[in-house]
């Protein structure tokens, strides 16, 4: 089973990407999954996870 993964960024219009993904699905007779992606939250960038022990 082949699946085409389409990553969607909501910052700009995605009509062209959507039409291209539909053409690929029809050409290869596969399924497609659309996955929304987003930038990381700027408040959390640069912080390491977990407590630090000395």
Secondary structure as UniProt FT lines:
FT   STRAND          3..9
FT   TURN            10..11
FT   HELIX           15..28
FT   STRAND          31..37
FT   TURN            42..46
//
